[in-house]
Amino acid sequence: MKRAVVLLSGGIDSTTTLAIAIAEGYEVYALSFDYGQRHQIEVEAARRVADSLAAKEHRVAKIDMRIFGGSALTDNIDVPKQRSETEIAHGIPVTYVPARNTIFLAYALAWAEMISASDIFLGVNAIDYSGYPDCRPEFIEAFETLANLGTKAGVEGRRFQIHTPLIKFSKAEIIRKAVEIAVDLSLTHSCYDPSP
């Protein structure tokens, strides 16, 4: 069985991506992050999801992105609420965490190389990407090139592929896909500013 590392936040997008990887026949190794985010409930949701979908293994990497700050997710900055569609469509929001997907993909790449997996799955989407530069197809393509140039496995001929099965989906389409493949969305959590 082919192996894949799947980045798993515990939200709807990453959970649906994990289920897609399983449906495509991959043995999945789920990777989550405790990166100093204010919404620790994400990590709990990721554990529930990984258990529910029977990931071969689930690891939580502990890194502290609070040392850089600059994001409403890791710093003492209010998470914006009720932004208009115009606000959402323009600019990079304060919830952007500098280089987060670059760092997460680097960790996924390291684990993939160690377990002889050639495939990494990431639940980003460019339709509802909310201005995050690290959710665009150009970024994913560039990282895939980097993965194949900057690893022992890549240099020796094993090609890495970054899969983004939801990249062209709207949120509504992602939820429809989750329902279609019987994902239990009640296990997920998708809020940047949850109340206790």
N, CA, C and O atoms as a DFTB+ gen file, in Angstrom:
784 C
 N C O
     1  1       0.851      -1.185       0.000
     2  2       0.000       0.000       0.000
     3  2       0.891       1.241       0.000
     4  3       1.853       1.322       0.765
     5  1       0.568       2.205      -0.858
     6  2       1.362       3.434      -0.920
     7  2       1.046       4.309       0.286
     8  3      -0.088       4.351       0.763
     9  1       2.063       4.999       0.764
    10  2       1.936       5.829       1.954
    11  2       1.825       7.303       1.579
    12  3       2.350       7.739       0.555
    13  1       1.135       8.056       2.422
    14  2       1.049       9.499       2.237
    15  2       1.043      10.180       3.599
    16  3       0.476       9.667       4.564
    17  1       1.676      11.332       3.659
    18  2       1.580      12.196       4.824
    19  2       0.474      13.196       4.520
    20  3       0.461      13.820       3.459
    21  1      -0.452      13.340       5.461
    22  2      -1.577      14.258       5.285
    23  2      -1.531      15.281       6.408
    24  3      -1.553      14.921       7.585
    25  1      -1.468      16.560       6.043
    26  2      -1.516      17.620       7.040
    27  2      -2.944      17.729       7.556
    28  3      -3.885      17.893       6.779
    29  1      -3.094      17.637       8.864
    30  2      -4.417      17.553       9.476
    31  2      -4.565      18.586      10.586
    32  3      -3.955      18.461      11.648
    33  1      -5.378      19.603      10.334
    34  2      -5.616      20.624      11.362
    35  2      -6.788      20.253      12.263
    36  3      -6.889      20.738      13.390
    37  1      -7.665      19.400      11.766
    38  2      -8.881      19.080      12.506
    39  2     -10.085      19.829      11.973
    40  3     -11.199      19.655      12.468
    41  1      -9.867      20.669      10.959
    42  2     -10.961      21.403      10.335
    43  2     -11.597      20.617       9.205
    44  3     -11.164      19.512       8.877
    45  1     -12.626      21.198       8.615
    46  2     -13.373      20.531       7.549
    47  2     -12.482      20.222       6.343
    48  3     -12.543      19.120       5.798
    49  1     -11.658      21.182       5.924
    50  2     -10.852      20.993       4.716
    51  2      -9.829      19.867       4.878
    52  3      -9.737      18.981       4.029
    53  1      -9.071      19.904       5.956
    54  2      -8.032      18.887       6.128
    55  2      -8.636      17.511       6.412
    56  3      -8.083      16.490       6.002
    57  1      -9.763      17.489       7.109
    58  2     -10.435      16.214       7.383
    59  2     -10.937      15.593       6.089
    60  3     -10.778      14.392       5.871
    61  1     -11.536      16.401       5.237
    62  2     -12.019      15.901       3.943
    63  2     -10.842      15.434       3.097
    64  3     -10.938      14.424       2.399
    65  1      -9.742      16.158       3.156
    66  2      -8.540      15.765       2.413
    67  2      -8.007      14.428       2.908
    68  3      -7.618      13.580       2.105
    69  1      -7.987      14.233       4.217
    70  2      -7.551      12.949       4.781
    71  2      -8.445      11.816       4.278
    72  3      -7.949      10.759       3.887
    73  1      -9.745      12.032       4.288
    74  2     -10.694      11.010       3.815
    75  2     -10.504      10.727       2.329
    76  3     -10.634       9.582       1.895
    77  1     -10.198      11.753       1.551
    78  2      -9.943      11.557       0.116
    79  2      -8.701      10.695      -0.084
    80  3      -8.705       9.781      -0.909
    81  1      -7.643      10.979       0.662
    82  2      -6.410      10.181       0.545
    83  2      -6.680       8.714       0.865
    84  3      -6.186       7.820       0.178
    85  1      -7.463       8.475       1.905
    86  2      -7.818       7.093       2.267
    87  2      -8.636       6.454       1.157
    88  3      -8.396       5.303       0.792
    89  1      -9.606       7.195       0.616
    90  2     -10.452       6.676      -0.464
    91  2      -9.634       6.359      -1.716
    92  3      -9.997       5.477      -2.495
    93  1      -8.533       7.080      -1.904
    94  2      -7.660       6.827      -3.054
    95  2      -6.670       5.695      -2.800
    96  3      -5.818       5.415      -3.643
    97  1      -6.778       5.042      -1.642
    98  2      -5.976       3.861      -1.373
    99  2      -4.661       4.096      -0.655
   100  3      -3.814       3.203      -0.613
   101  1      -4.477       5.267      -0.097
   102  2      -3.234       5.541       0.632
   103  2      -3.319       5.069       2.076
   104  3      -4.379       5.116       2.700
   105  1      -2.186       4.612       2.594
   106  2      -2.021       4.412       4.024
   107  2      -1.586       5.776       4.548
   108  3      -0.525       6.282       4.180
   109  1      -2.412       6.367       5.409
   110  2      -2.179       7.768       5.766
   111  2      -1.482       7.939       7.111
   112  3      -1.773       7.255       8.092
   113  1      -0.562       8.872       7.106
   114  2       0.170       9.300       8.277
   115  2      -0.210      10.759       8.494
   116  3       0.232      11.639       7.755
   117  1      -1.016      11.008       9.492
   118  2      -1.554      12.343       9.733
   119  2      -0.572      13.158      10.574
   120  3      -0.006      12.666      11.551
   121  1      -0.383      14.413      10.171
   122  2       0.538      15.301      10.864
   123  2      -0.188      16.594      11.227
   124  3      -0.696      17.308      10.363
   125  1      -0.223      16.872      12.519
   126  2      -0.852      18.088      13.034
   127  2       0.203      18.920      13.742
   128  3       1.317      18.460      13.992
   129  1      -0.170      20.162      14.064
   130  2       0.779      21.071      14.688
   131  2       0.167      21.789      15.873
   132  3      -0.942      22.319      15.808
   133  1       0.919      21.789      16.950
   134  2       0.653      22.664      18.073
   135  2       1.696      23.760      17.914
   136  3       2.826      23.630      18.387
   137  1       1.305      24.848      17.240
   138  2       2.271      25.874      16.864
   139  2       2.136      27.156      17.685
   140  3       2.644      28.211      17.305
   141  1       1.444      27.042      18.812
   142  2       1.241      28.207      19.655
   143  2      -0.030      28.945      19.294
   144  3      -0.239      30.079      19.723
   145  1      -0.886      28.301      18.500
   146  2      -2.149      28.932      18.123
   147  2      -3.046      29.091      19.337
   148  3      -3.013      28.289      20.270
   149  1      -3.840      30.137      19.301
   150  2      -4.737      30.407      20.423
   151  2      -5.886      29.410      20.470
   152  3      -6.513      29.237      21.515
   153  1      -6.162      28.767      19.375
   154  2      -7.281      27.842      19.299
   155  2      -6.793      26.385      19.391
   156  3      -6.783      25.656      18.400
   157  1      -6.393      25.985      20.597
   158  2      -5.877      24.642      20.851
   159  2      -6.906      23.549      20.572
   160  3      -6.548      22.382      20.413
   161  1      -8.161      23.921      20.514
   162  2      -9.218      22.953      20.243
   163  2      -9.002      22.255      18.902
   164  3      -9.495      21.148      18.686
   165  1      -8.261      22.908      18.001
   166  2      -7.928      22.304      16.703
   167  2      -7.198      20.974      16.881
   168  3      -7.522      19.990      16.216
   169  1      -6.222      20.947      17.768
   170  2      -5.410      19.745      17.948
   171  2      -6.271      18.604      18.485
   172  3      -6.107      17.453      18.080
   173  1      -7.183      18.923      19.395
   174  2      -8.112      17.906      19.904
   175  2      -8.978      17.358      18.784
   176  3      -9.202      16.150      18.708
   177  1      -9.467      18.232      17.914
   178  2     -10.284      17.787      16.782
   179  2      -9.463      16.903      15.847
   180  3      -9.964      15.894      15.351
   181  1      -8.214      17.271      15.604
   182  2      -7.353      16.469      14.735
   183  2      -7.174      15.058      15.295
   184  3      -7.181      14.083      14.545
   185  1      -7.015      14.956      16.602
   186  2      -6.881      13.626      17.215
   187  2      -8.144      12.796      17.005
   188  3      -8.070      11.614      16.669
   189  1      -9.305      13.425      17.206
   190  2     -10.580      12.717      16.994
   191  2     -10.703      12.228      15.549
   192  3     -11.090      11.088      15.293
   193  1     -10.370      13.104      14.626
   194  2     -10.482      12.780      13.203
   195  2      -9.521      11.652      12.835
   196  3      -9.924      10.692      12.178
   197  1      -8.267      11.753      13.244
   198  2      -7.274      10.724      12.920
   199  2      -7.703       9.363      13.456
   200  3      -7.556       8.347      12.777
   201  1      -8.232       9.347      14.676
   202  2      -8.727       8.090      15.248
   203  2      -9.930       7.571      14.471
   204  3      -9.994       6.388      14.137
   205  1     -10.868       8.441      14.189
   206  2     -12.098       8.053      13.497
   207  2     -11.832       7.485      12.112
   208  3     -12.459       6.509      11.701
   209  1     -10.894       8.104      11.393
   210  2     -10.605       7.666      10.030
   211  2      -9.496       6.616       9.978
   212  3      -9.070       6.210       8.897
   213  1      -9.038       6.187      11.133
   214  2      -8.046       5.113      11.249
   215  2      -6.747       5.419      10.506
   216  3      -6.257       4.605       9.724
   217  1      -6.204       6.603      10.766
   218  2      -4.878       6.920      10.228
   219  2      -3.888       5.890      10.761
   220  3      -3.997       5.459      11.909
   221  1      -2.942       5.504       9.949
   222  2      -1.930       4.541      10.376
   223  2      -1.171       5.091      11.587
   224  3      -0.848       4.363      12.526
   225  1      -0.899       6.383      11.537
   226  2      -0.219       7.036      12.643
   227  2      -0.615       8.508      12.626
   228  3      -0.879       9.077      11.567
   229  1      -0.654       9.113      13.802
   230  2      -0.938      10.544      13.908
   231  2       0.086      11.153      14.850
   232  3       0.225      10.730      15.997
   233  1       0.793      12.143      14.353
   234  2       1.777      12.841      15.178
   235  2       1.402      14.308      15.265
   236  3       0.852      14.887      14.328
   237  1       1.714      14.899      16.416
   238  2       1.514      16.327      16.621
   239  2       2.888      16.942      16.861
   240  3       3.535      16.676      17.874
   241  1       3.320      17.769      15.912
   242  2       4.606      18.459      16.048
   243  2       4.395      19.726      16.858
   244  3       3.495      20.517      16.572
   245  1       5.221      19.910      17.858
   246  2       5.109      21.090      18.722
   247  2       6.193      22.085      18.308
   248  3       7.388      21.844      18.480
   249  1       5.739      23.198      17.764
   250  2       6.636      24.288      17.401
   251  2       6.009      25.575      17.939
   252  3       4.805      25.606      18.191
   253  1       6.786      26.615      18.115
   254  2       6.222      27.830      18.682
   255  2       6.377      28.993      17.719
   256  3       7.432      29.625      17.652
   257  1       5.320      29.268      16.980
   258  2       5.342      30.377      16.032
   259  2       4.961      31.697      16.695
   260  3       4.914      32.738      16.040
   261  1       4.688      31.647      18.004
   262  2       4.421      32.885      18.742
   263  2       5.670      33.746      18.851
   264  3       5.567      34.955      19.053
   265  1       6.844      33.146      18.721
   266  2       8.076      33.924      18.845
   267  2       8.184      34.992      17.758
   268  3       8.915      35.969      17.919
   269  1       7.462      34.812      16.656
   270  2       7.465      35.798      15.579
   271  2       6.276      36.747      15.678
   272  3       6.377      37.917      15.310
   273  1       5.141      36.235      16.179
   274  2       3.939      37.059      16.302
   275  2       3.411      37.497      14.950
   276  3       3.642      36.845      13.932
   277  1       2.689      38.625      14.957
   278  2       2.214      39.207      13.716
   279  2       0.949      38.608      13.149
   280  3       0.553      38.966      12.040
   281  1       0.300      37.709      13.869
   282  2      -0.925      37.084      13.385
   283  2      -1.952      37.039      14.509
   284  3      -1.603      36.871      15.678
   285  1      -3.195      37.187      14.149
   286  2      -4.262      37.081      15.150
   287  2      -4.365      35.664      15.714
   288  3      -5.018      35.451      16.735
   289  1      -3.732      34.707      15.063
   290  2      -3.794      33.328      15.557
   291  2      -2.696      33.007      16.561
   292  3      -2.805      32.040      17.314
   293  1      -1.634      33.818      16.574
   294  2      -0.503      33.527      17.462
   295  2      -0.094      34.716      18.324
   296  3       0.872      34.623      19.081
   297  1      -0.796      35.805      18.223
   298  2      -0.411      37.035      18.917
   299  2      -1.651      37.628      19.592
   300  3      -2.763      37.133      19.404
   301  1      -1.460      38.660      20.356
   302  2      -2.571      39.298      21.053
   303  2      -3.250      40.324      20.134
   304  3      -3.259      41.525      20.407
   305  1      -3.814      39.811      19.044
   306  2      -4.506      40.615      18.041
   307  2      -5.896      40.007      17.873
   308  3      -6.035      38.788      17.769
   309  1      -6.908      40.842      17.848
   310  2      -8.279      40.339      17.703
   311  2      -8.478      39.647      16.354
   312  3      -8.013      40.125      15.319
   313  1      -9.172      38.524      16.388
   314  2      -9.582      37.845      15.158
   315  2     -10.736      38.649      14.565
   316  3     -11.734      38.883      15.246
   317  1     -10.615      39.077      13.301
   318  2     -11.698      39.866      12.712
   319  2     -12.959      39.023      12.529
   320  3     -12.903      37.834      12.215
   321  1     -14.082      39.677      12.733
   322  2     -15.364      38.979      12.599
   323  2     -16.266      39.764      11.670
   324  3     -16.168      40.987      11.569
   325  1     -17.141      39.046      10.996
   326  2     -18.163      39.628      10.129
   327  2     -17.571      40.567       9.088
   328  3     -18.090      41.658       8.850
   329  1     -16.465      40.126       8.465
   330  2     -15.896      40.918       7.369
   331  2     -16.818      40.819       6.152
   332  3     -17.433      39.781       5.911
   333  1     -16.903      41.890       5.402
   334  2     -17.723      41.894       4.195
   335  2     -17.027      41.073       3.113
   336  3     -15.836      40.781       3.219
   337  1     -17.770      40.702       2.076
   338  2     -17.168      39.959       0.964
   339  2     -16.067      40.780       0.303
   340  3     -15.070      40.223      -0.157
   341  1     -16.235      42.076       0.252
   342  2     -15.217      42.956      -0.324
   343  2     -13.937      42.897       0.496
   344  3     -12.844      42.812      -0.065
   345  1     -14.061      42.940       1.819
   346  2     -12.886      42.850       2.690
   347  2     -12.201      41.502       2.531
   348  3     -10.973      41.426       2.478
   349  1     -12.991      40.444       2.455
   350  2     -12.438      39.097       2.319
   351  2     -11.698      38.947       0.993
   352  3     -10.679      38.260       0.921
   353  1     -12.210      39.590      -0.055
   354  2     -11.645      39.435      -1.397
   355  2     -10.358      40.228      -1.621
   356  3      -9.668      39.996      -2.614
   357  1     -10.019      41.150      -0.732
   358  2      -8.852      42.004      -0.951
   359  2      -7.878      41.962       0.230
   360  3      -8.273      42.044       1.393
   361  1      -6.624      41.835      -0.102
   362  2      -5.590      41.909       0.916
   363  2      -5.384      40.602       1.669
   364  3      -6.153      39.649       1.541
   365  1      -4.333      40.597       2.445
   366  2      -3.988      39.437       3.258
   367  2      -4.475      39.716       4.673
   368  3      -4.078      40.713       5.276
   369  1      -5.333      38.847       5.213
   370  2      -5.934      39.121       6.524
   371  2      -4.941      38.959       7.680
   372  3      -3.887      38.339       7.538
   373  1      -5.307      39.526       8.809
   374  2      -4.486      39.482      10.006
   375  2      -4.406      38.059      10.597
   376  3      -3.602      37.812      11.495
   377  1      -5.225      37.135      10.102
   378  2      -5.154      35.737      10.533
   379  2      -4.079      34.953       9.770
   380  3      -3.831      33.786      10.075
   381  1      -3.449      35.582       8.791
   382  2      -2.328      34.946       8.096
   383  2      -1.187      34.753       9.084
   384  3      -0.779      35.698       9.760
   385  1      -0.670      33.527       9.170
   386  2       0.486      33.226      10.015
   387  2       1.695      33.152       9.084
   388  3       1.734      32.295       8.201
   389  1       2.685      34.034       9.263
   390  2       3.812      34.085       8.337
   391  2       4.460      32.719       8.091
   392  3       4.924      32.049       9.013
   393  1       4.472      32.338       6.822
   394  2       5.141      31.119       6.328
   395  2       4.589      29.817       6.910
   396  3       5.270      28.792       6.861
   397  1       3.371      29.833       7.461
   398  2       2.841      28.645       8.136
   399  2       2.814      27.415       7.223
   400  3       3.325      26.363       7.608
   401  1       2.237      27.519       6.040
   402  2       2.168      26.335       5.177
   403  2       3.537      25.907       4.673
   404  3       3.761      24.723       4.421
   405  1       4.452      26.853       4.522
   406  2       5.822      26.491       4.145
   407  2       6.446      25.631       5.244
   408  3       7.067      24.606       4.962
   409  1       6.279      26.048       6.473
   410  2       6.833      25.305       7.610
   411  2       6.146      23.951       7.746
   412  3       6.808      22.929       7.924
   413  1       4.815      23.945       7.661
   414  2       4.076      22.683       7.794
   415  2       4.466      21.702       6.696
   416  3       4.675      20.519       6.964
   417  1       4.564      22.184       5.471
   418  2       4.949      21.298       4.364
   419  2       6.377      20.792       4.525
   420  3       6.679      19.659       4.150
   421  1       7.257      21.621       5.078
   422  2       8.635      21.170       5.310
   423  2       8.663      20.006       6.307
   424  3       9.390      19.033       6.109
   425  1       7.879      20.109       7.362
   426  2       7.781      19.006       8.322
   427  2       7.184      17.764       7.657
   428  3       7.678      16.653       7.855
   429  1       6.125      17.952       6.871
   430  2       5.506      16.820       6.176
   431  2       6.501      16.163       5.228
   432  3       6.553      14.937       5.124
   433  1       7.284      16.976       4.543
   434  2       8.294      16.454       3.625
   435  2       9.340      15.630       4.374
   436  3       9.737      14.562       3.908
   437  1       9.783      16.114       5.515
   438  2      10.773      15.374       6.305
   439  2      10.222      14.015       6.720
   440  3      10.919      13.005       6.628
   441  1       8.969      13.991       7.178
   442  2       8.381      12.716       7.600
   443  2       8.176      11.804       6.398
   444  3       8.433      10.602       6.476
   445  1       7.714      12.371       5.288
   446  2       7.503      11.567       4.076
   447  2       8.807      10.924       3.633
   448  3       8.836       9.749       3.265
   449  1       9.882      11.695       3.668
   450  2      11.170      11.138       3.267
   451  2      11.587       9.992       4.183
   452  3      12.134       8.990       3.722
   453  1      11.329      10.142       5.474
   454  2      11.732       9.109       6.439
   455  2      10.908       7.823       6.318
   456  3      11.422       6.738       6.588
   457  1       9.642       7.931       5.917
   458  2       8.801       6.719       5.829
   459  2       8.661       6.221       4.388
   460  3       7.815       5.377       4.092
   461  1       9.501       6.756       3.498
   462  2       9.488       6.377       2.078
   463  2       8.138       6.630       1.411
   464  3       7.687       5.834       0.587
   465  1       7.506       7.727       1.765
   466  2       6.270       8.148       1.105
   467  2       6.626       9.186       0.049
   468  3       7.504      10.021       0.266
   469  1       5.957       9.135      -1.073
   470  2       6.194      10.111      -2.134
   471  2       5.088      11.152      -2.217
   472  3       5.174      12.095      -3.003
   473  1       4.051      10.982      -1.408
   474  2       2.863      11.814      -1.537
   475  2       2.550      12.560      -0.243
   476  3       2.595      11.998       0.851
   477  1       2.231      13.848      -0.405
   478  2       1.831      14.699       0.710
   479  2       0.506      15.346       0.319
   480  3       0.367      15.877      -0.782
   481  1      -0.462      15.299       1.226
   482  2      -1.779      15.891       0.979
   483  2      -1.968      17.108       1.875
   484  3      -1.601      17.106       3.050
   485  1      -2.547      18.138       1.288
   486  2      -2.774      19.399       1.987
   487  2      -4.158      19.923       1.595
   488  3      -4.495      19.951       0.411
   489  1      -4.951      20.334       2.569
   490  2      -6.338      20.723       2.326
   491  2      -6.557      22.193       2.024
   492  3      -7.533      22.775       2.498
   493  1      -5.678      22.809       1.252
   494  2      -5.872      24.226       0.905
   495  2      -6.851      24.363      -0.254
   496  3      -7.063      23.433      -1.033
   497  1      -7.442      25.554      -0.342
   498  2      -8.234      25.860      -1.532
   499  2      -8.011      27.297      -1.952
   500  3      -7.862      28.188      -1.115
   501  1      -7.989      27.514      -3.256
   502  2      -7.698      28.833      -3.808
   503  2      -8.962      29.635      -4.078
   504  3      -8.886      30.846      -4.284
   505  1     -10.107      28.994      -4.080
   506  2     -11.364      29.695      -4.351
   507  2     -11.744      30.543      -3.140
   508  3     -11.982      31.744      -3.269
   509  1     -11.801      29.929      -1.987
   510  2     -12.137      30.635      -0.755
   511  2     -10.881      30.858       0.082
   512  3     -10.928      30.738       1.306
   513  1      -9.764      31.180      -0.559
   514  2      -8.495      31.159       0.175
   515  2      -8.285      32.365       1.070
   516  3      -7.303      32.412       1.811
   517  1      -9.174      33.336       1.021
   518  2      -9.169      34.475       1.949
   519  2      -7.897      35.300       1.917
   520  3      -7.566      35.957       2.904
   521  1      -7.183      35.280       0.814
   522  2      -5.998      36.118       0.697
   523  2      -4.710      35.496       1.202
   524  3      -3.689      36.182       1.253
   525  1      -4.714      34.232       1.574
   526  2      -3.494      33.592       2.063
   527  2      -2.608      33.229       0.870
   528  3      -3.021      32.435       0.025
   529  1      -1.404      33.791       0.784
   530  2      -0.548      33.504      -0.367
   531  2      -0.066      32.058      -0.430
   532  3       0.275      31.565      -1.506
   533  1      -0.035      31.376       0.713
   534  2       0.467      29.995       0.738
   535  2      -0.637      28.962       0.519
   536  3      -0.486      27.796       0.885
   537  1      -1.745      29.396      -0.077
   538  2      -2.831      28.477      -0.450
   539  2      -3.046      28.487      -1.968
   540  3      -3.988      27.872      -2.467
   541  1      -2.190      29.172      -2.682
   542  2      -2.348      29.296      -4.127
   543  2      -1.635      28.166      -4.871
   544  3      -0.638      27.634      -4.384
   545  1      -2.147      27.800      -6.053
   546  2      -1.498      26.741      -6.845
   547  2      -0.026      27.025      -7.143
   548  3       0.788      26.102      -7.157
   549  1       0.323      28.292      -7.382
   550  2       1.719      28.626      -7.686
   551  2       2.638      28.278      -6.527
   552  3       3.756      27.807      -6.735
   553  1       2.171      28.508      -5.310
   554  2       2.969      28.172      -4.134
   555  2       3.149      26.658      -4.031
   556  3       4.255      26.175      -3.790
   557  1       2.068      25.920      -4.211
   558  2       2.131      24.452      -4.111
   559  2       3.102      23.898      -5.149
   560  3       3.931      23.045      -4.833
   561  1       3.002      24.378      -6.384
   562  2       3.908      23.920      -7.445
   563  2       5.359      24.231      -7.107
   564  3       6.242      23.399      -7.319
   565  1       5.606      25.424      -6.583
   566  2       6.971      25.806      -6.217
   567  2       7.501      24.925      -5.083
   568  3       8.666      24.529      -5.096
   569  1       6.642      24.618      -4.100
   570  2       7.096      23.771      -2.998
   571  2       7.390      22.355      -3.492
   572  3       8.355      21.732      -3.052
   573  1       6.573      21.854      -4.392
   574  2       6.824      20.515      -4.945
   575  2       8.178      20.479      -5.650
   576  3       8.923      19.507      -5.518
   577  1       8.495      21.526      -6.392
   578  2       9.808      21.618      -7.051
   579  2      10.913      21.619      -6.003
   580  3      11.906      20.904      -6.140
   581  1      10.737      22.422      -4.954
   582  2      11.707      22.477      -3.867
   583  2      11.894      21.089      -3.244
   584  3      13.023      20.670      -2.987
   585  1      10.799      20.387      -3.004
   586  2      10.861      19.059      -2.384
   587  2      11.709      18.100      -3.206
   588  3      12.453      17.286      -2.659
   589  1      11.592      18.202      -4.516
   590  2      12.328      17.289      -5.376
   591  2      13.776      17.710      -5.599
   592  3      14.607      16.894      -5.997
   593  1      14.077      18.978      -5.343
   594  2      15.454      19.460      -5.474
   595  2      16.229      19.404      -4.165
   596  3      17.452      19.266      -4.170
   597  1      15.520      19.512      -3.045
   598  2      16.196      19.715      -1.768
   599  2      16.185      18.537      -0.826
   600  3      16.424      18.711       0.369
   601  1      15.914      17.336      -1.323
   602  2      15.914      16.157      -0.454
   603  2      16.795      15.062      -1.049
   604  3      16.992      14.990      -2.262
   605  1      17.308      14.231      -0.187
   606  2      18.091      13.071      -0.627
   607  2      17.235      12.193      -1.542
   608  3      17.688      11.761      -2.603
   609  1      15.997      11.936      -1.122
   610  2      15.105      11.085      -1.912
   611  2      14.863      11.678      -3.292
   612  3      14.886      10.959      -4.291
   613  1      14.630      12.991      -3.353
   614  2      14.390      13.647      -4.639
   615  2      15.595      13.575      -5.551
   616  3      15.459      13.294      -6.742
   617  1      16.770      13.826      -5.007
   618  2      18.005      13.776      -5.786
   619  2      18.272      12.355      -6.281
   620  3      18.825      12.161      -7.363
   621  1      17.872      11.361      -5.477
   622  2      18.089       9.962      -5.866
   623  2      16.985       9.424      -6.772
   624  3      17.015       8.253      -7.150
   625  1      16.009      10.267      -7.123
   626  2      15.027       9.852      -8.118
   627  2      13.617       9.587      -7.626
   628  3      12.724       9.353      -8.440
   629  1      13.386       9.616      -6.321
   630  2      12.003       9.468      -5.840
   631  2      11.331      10.821      -5.947
   632  3      11.786      11.791      -5.341
   633  1      10.273      10.896      -6.696
   634  2       9.583      12.158      -6.933
   635  2       8.489      12.372      -5.905
   636  3       7.645      11.500      -5.697
   637  1       8.503      13.517      -5.269
   638  2       7.450      13.883      -4.333
   639  2       6.340      14.596      -5.081
   640  3       6.584      15.349      -6.023
   641  1       5.112      14.343      -4.641
   642  2       3.967      15.039      -5.209
   643  2       3.136      15.621      -4.076
   644  3       2.814      14.932      -3.108
   645  1       2.794      16.896      -4.208
   646  2       1.921      17.561      -3.239
   647  2       0.512      17.534      -3.818
   648  3       0.258      18.110      -4.875
   649  1      -0.401      16.867      -3.123
   650  2      -1.789      16.751      -3.580
   651  2      -2.646      17.789      -2.855
   652  3      -2.594      17.913      -1.631
   653  1      -3.419      18.515      -3.621
   654  2      -4.348      19.507      -3.061
   655  2      -5.718      19.267      -3.694
   656  3      -6.154      20.051      -4.538
   657  1      -6.395      18.202      -3.297
   658  2      -7.633      17.811      -3.981
   659  2      -8.766      18.835      -3.877
   660  3      -9.732      18.766      -4.637
   661  1      -8.657      19.779      -2.947
   662  2      -9.737      20.755      -2.756
   663  2      -9.385      22.132      -3.306
   664  3     -10.138      23.084      -3.101
   665  1      -8.278      22.253      -3.988
   666  2      -7.759      23.575      -4.333
   667  2      -8.723      24.408      -5.178
   668  3      -8.682      25.637      -5.124
   669  1      -9.577      23.766      -5.948
   670  2     -10.516      24.514      -6.794
   671  2     -11.950      24.426      -6.279
   672  3     -12.888      24.773      -6.997
   673  1     -12.127      23.968      -5.047
   674  2     -13.461      23.810      -4.465
   675  2     -13.848      25.036      -3.653
   676  3     -13.001      25.656      -3.009
   677  1     -15.115      25.378      -3.685
   678  2     -15.644      26.365      -2.747
   679  2     -15.925      25.636      -1.436
   680  3     -15.863      24.407      -1.385
   681  1     -16.232      26.381      -0.380
   682  2     -16.566      25.735       0.903
   683  2     -17.774      24.824       0.733
   684  3     -17.799      23.718       1.273
   685  1     -18.767      25.277      -0.008
   686  2     -19.968      24.453      -0.216
   687  2     -19.611      23.148      -0.920
   688  3     -20.134      22.090      -0.570
   689  1     -18.723      23.217      -1.909
   690  2     -18.311      22.004      -2.625
   691  2     -17.503      21.077      -1.723
   692  3     -17.605      19.855      -1.836
   693  1     -16.702      21.651      -0.831
   694  2     -15.930      20.823       0.108
   695  2     -16.880      20.068       1.036
   696  3     -16.698      18.874       1.277
   697  1     -17.869      20.747       1.543
   698  2     -18.835      20.094       2.438
   699  2     -19.614      19.026       1.686
   700  3     -19.856      17.945       2.222
   701  1     -20.008      19.314       0.454
   702  2     -20.708      18.292      -0.343
   703  2     -19.828      17.063      -0.550
   704  3     -20.304      15.932      -0.458
   705  1     -18.537      17.289      -0.832
   706  2     -17.597      16.175      -1.013
   707  2     -17.461      15.381       0.285
   708  3     -17.438      14.150       0.259
   709  1     -17.371      16.070       1.410
   710  2     -17.268      15.389       2.705
   711  2     -18.485      14.508       2.948
   712  3     -18.353      13.368       3.392
   713  1     -19.654      15.029       2.662
   714  2     -20.888      14.255       2.850
   715  2     -20.900      13.057       1.902
   716  3     -21.287      11.955       2.289
   717  1     -20.476      13.279       0.663
   718  2     -20.444      12.216      -0.353
   719  2     -19.577      11.040       0.086
   720  3     -19.924       9.886      -0.165
   721  1     -18.445      11.328       0.743
   722  2     -17.541      10.242       1.154
   723  2     -17.701       9.897       2.639
   724  3     -16.825       9.278       3.244
   725  1     -18.834      10.309       3.209
   726  2     -19.247       9.926       4.565
   727  2     -18.289      10.379       5.665
   728  3     -18.007       9.619       6.592
   729  1     -17.789      11.607       5.567
   730  2     -16.956      12.178       6.622
   731  2     -17.868      12.662       7.750
   732  3     -18.868      13.335       7.500
   733  1     -17.523      12.322       8.970
   734  2     -18.292      12.782      10.123
   735  2     -17.806      14.184      10.490
   736  3     -16.843      14.344      11.240
   737  1     -18.479      15.181       9.957
   738  2     -18.065      16.563      10.171
   739  2     -18.262      17.026      11.616
   740  3     -17.726      18.061      12.012
   741  1     -19.026      16.268      12.400
   742  2     -19.216      16.653      13.806
   743  2     -17.924      16.504      14.604
   744  3     -17.824      17.039      15.708
   745  1     -16.947      15.800      14.078
   746  2     -15.660      15.628      14.753
   747  2     -14.714      16.799      14.506
   748  3     -13.717      16.955      15.212
   749  1     -15.026      17.621      13.506
   750  2     -14.130      18.678      13.083
   751  2     -14.334      19.966      13.878
   752  3     -15.307      20.126      14.616
   753  1     -13.380      20.872      13.698
   754  2     -13.507      22.206      14.293
   755  2     -12.892      23.211      13.342
   756  3     -11.732      23.065      12.957
   757  1     -13.649      24.232      12.954
   758  2     -13.177      25.202      11.968
   759  2     -13.451      26.636      12.379
   760  3     -14.104      27.377      11.644
   761  1     -12.964      27.036      13.536
   762  2     -13.175      28.407      13.991
   763  2     -11.872      28.949      14.555
   764  3     -11.244      28.316      15.403
   765  1     -11.470      30.119      14.082
   766  2     -10.231      30.734      14.562
   767  2     -10.366      31.384      15.924
   768  3      -9.361      31.701      16.559
   769  1     -11.578      31.586      16.377
   770  2     -11.777      32.274      17.663
   771  2     -12.909      31.630      18.455
   772  3     -13.924      32.269      18.731
   773  1     -12.731      30.365      18.818
   774  2     -13.814      29.658      19.499
   775  2     -14.006      30.145      20.919
   776  3     -13.054      30.513      21.606
   777  1     -15.248      30.138      21.339
   778  2     -15.508      30.451      22.743
   779  2     -15.445      29.155      23.532
   780  3     -15.651      28.078      22.973
   781  1     -15.159      29.250      24.838
   782  2     -15.061      28.016      25.649
   783  2     -16.361      27.241      25.616
   784  3     -16.465      26.183      26.237
